[in-house]
Amino acid sequence: MIFNLAGDLIFSNEVAIEMQVVTPGDGHKQGWVHDEIRNVLQSVFNYSTDDFACRTEHQNVVNAGKLPYSARPFLIGGDGKGRMQTCILVLVEKVVKEHEVNVARSRQKFRLTKREAEVAKFISKGFSNREISDKLFISEFTVKNHLKQIMKKTGATARSQIFALLQ
């Protein structure tokens, strides 16, 4: 989904509509956006533009009566030459079910370190980087580094792929 900086929905694909995260508006009326997505949008405004780039994180959200999903906001539209971002992209991914990772098997199969296996376990449960850092008493930056290594070792190209690969 794409929003302008005022929080108005500009674009939504069919998947977001099917997940009942949004309902499209027509030419005269703004579409409806789930309150939890509004909360994700609000997180963009809690940080300065420079600070926000370091603070995108998975936010687990549950749509009442539907599958849970995770959402991450990204500022987009800047030209990298001083022009400020003009829109917010909210990436929404379905969370089909919580996976329990067999840590020992994952460590052996993908040659994960003990800490990488612990991070993978929390990722598979849908924890955000911040939540993982709190649980393991490490910085978010360290969690991101472990996540990069896990993705490299497993061949995953997205955080959500880790779920399936570690089963």
C-alpha positions as CSV (number, residue, x, y, z in Angstrom):
1,M,0.0,0.0,0.0
2,I,1.2,3.5,-0.7
3,F,0.1,6.5,1.4
4,N,0.9,10.2,1.0
5,L,2.6,12.0,3.9
6,A,-0.8,13.1,5.2
7,G,-1.7,9.4,5.6
8,D,-4.2,9.2,2.7
9,L,-4.2,5.9,0.8
10,I,-3.0,6.4,-2.7
11,F,-2.6,2.8,-3.9
12,S,-3.5,-0.7,-2.6
13,N,-3.1,-4.0,-4.4
14,E,-5.8,-6.7,-4.4
15,V,-4.0,-8.8,-1.8
16,A,-4.3,-6.0,0.8
17,I,-8.0,-5.7,-0.1
18,E,-8.5,-9.5,0.2
19,M,-6.8,-9.5,3.6
20,Q,-9.3,-6.8,4.6
21,V,-6.4,-4.5,5.6
22,V,-7.9,-1.8,3.4
23,T,-11.0,-1.1,1.4
24,P,-10.6,0.9,-1.7
25,G,-12.3,4.3,-2.0
26,D,-13.8,5.6,-5.2
27,G,-13.0,8.9,-6.9
28,H,-15.0,10.8,-4.3
29,K,-14.4,9.0,-1.1
30,Q,-11.2,7.9,0.8
31,G,-10.8,4.2,1.3
32,W,-10.9,2.6,4.8
33,V,-7.6,1.6,6.4
34,H,-7.4,-0.8,9.4
35,D,-6.4,0.9,12.7
36,E,-3.3,-1.2,13.0
37,I,-2.0,0.0,9.7
38,R,-2.7,3.6,10.9
39,N,-0.5,2.8,13.9
40,V,2.3,1.6,11.5
41,L,1.9,4.9,9.6
42,Q,2.1,6.9,12.8
43,S,5.4,5.2,13.6
44,V,6.9,7.0,10.5
45,F,6.0,10.4,12.1
46,N,7.6,9.5,15.4
47,Y,11.1,9.8,13.9
48,S,12.9,12.3,11.8
49,T,13.6,11.4,8.2
50,D,17.2,10.6,8.9
51,D,16.5,8.5,11.9
52,F,13.6,6.6,10.4
53,A,15.7,4.8,7.8
54,C,17.3,2.9,10.7
55,R,14.0,2.2,12.5
56,T,11.9,0.2,10.0
57,E,10.8,-2.9,11.8
58,H,8.3,-5.7,11.5
59,Q,5.2,-5.0,13.4
60,N,3.0,-7.9,14.1
61,V,-0.6,-7.1,13.6
62,V,-3.7,-9.2,13.8
63,N,-6.7,-8.4,11.6
64,A,-9.8,-9.4,13.7
65,G,-11.1,-12.7,12.4
66,K,-8.5,-13.0,9.6
67,L,-5.0,-14.3,9.3
68,P,-2.3,-12.4,11.1
69,Y,0.0,-10.2,9.1
70,S,3.2,-8.2,9.6
71,A,3.6,-4.7,8.3
72,R,6.7,-2.5,7.8
73,P,6.7,1.2,6.7
74,F,9.2,2.7,4.3
75,L,9.6,6.3,3.2
76,I,9.9,6.5,-0.6
77,G,9.9,9.1,-3.3
78,G,13.1,11.1,-2.5
79,D,15.7,11.5,-5.2
80,G,18.7,11.0,-3.0
81,K,19.9,14.5,-3.8
82,G,18.2,16.3,-1.0
83,R,14.6,16.0,-2.2
84,M,12.5,14.7,0.7
85,Q,10.5,11.5,0.5
86,T,6.9,12.1,-0.6
87,C,5.2,8.8,0.2
88,I,5.1,5.9,2.6
89,L,5.1,2.3,1.4
90,V,3.6,-0.1,3.9
91,L,4.7,-3.7,3.1
92,V,2.2,-6.2,4.4
93,E,3.0,-9.9,4.5
94,K,0.7,-12.7,5.6
95,V,1.8,-14.8,8.5
96,V,0.3,-18.2,7.8
97,K,1.1,-19.9,11.1
98,E,3.7,-19.7,13.8
99,H,6.5,-22.1,13.2
100,E,8.5,-23.8,15.8
101,V,12.1,-24.1,14.7
102,N,14.1,-27.2,15.4
103,V,17.2,-25.2,16.5
104,A,19.6,-28.2,16.5
105,R,18.6,-29.3,13.1
106,S,18.7,-25.8,11.7
107,R,22.2,-25.2,13.2
108,Q,23.5,-28.3,11.6
109,K,21.7,-28.0,8.2
110,F,22.6,-24.4,7.6
111,R,25.8,-24.2,9.8
112,L,24.2,-21.5,11.9
113,T,26.0,-20.2,15.0
114,K,24.2,-20.7,18.4
115,R,23.2,-17.0,18.4
116,E,22.0,-17.1,14.8
117,A,19.8,-20.1,15.6
118,E,18.3,-18.2,18.6
119,V,17.6,-15.2,16.3
120,A,16.0,-17.6,13.7
121,K,13.8,-19.1,16.4
122,F,12.4,-15.7,17.3
123,I,12.0,-14.7,13.7
124,S,10.0,-17.8,13.1
125,K,7.7,-16.7,15.9
126,G,7.1,-13.3,14.3
127,F,9.2,-11.2,16.7
128,S,10.4,-7.8,15.5
129,N,14.1,-6.9,15.5
130,R,13.5,-4.8,18.6
131,E,11.7,-7.6,20.4
132,I,14.5,-10.0,19.6
133,S,17.1,-7.5,20.8
134,D,15.2,-7.2,24.1
135,K,14.9,-10.9,24.5
136,L,18.6,-11.6,23.8
137,F,20.0,-8.5,25.4
138,I,21.7,-7.4,22.2
139,S,21.4,-4.3,20.0
140,E,19.0,-4.1,17.0
141,F,22.0,-3.6,14.8
142,T,23.4,-6.9,16.0
143,V,20.0,-8.6,15.3
144,K,20.1,-7.2,11.8
145,N,23.6,-8.5,11.3
146,H,22.5,-12.0,12.5
147,L,19.5,-11.8,10.2
148,K,21.8,-11.0,7.2
149,Q,24.0,-14.0,8.0
150,I,21.0,-16.3,8.4
151,M,19.6,-15.1,5.0
152,K,23.0,-15.6,3.4
153,K,23.4,-19.1,4.9
154,T,19.9,-20.3,4.1
155,G,19.7,-18.6,0.7
156,A,16.5,-16.7,1.8
157,T,15.8,-13.4,0.0
158,A,13.1,-12.2,2.4
159,R,12.6,-12.5,6.1
160,S,9.4,-14.4,5.5
161,Q,11.3,-17.2,3.6
162,I,13.2,-18.1,6.7
163,F,10.0,-19.6,8.2
164,A,9.7,-22.3,5.5
165,L,13.5,-22.9,5.2
166,L,14.0,-23.7,8.9
167,Q,11.3,-26.4,9.1
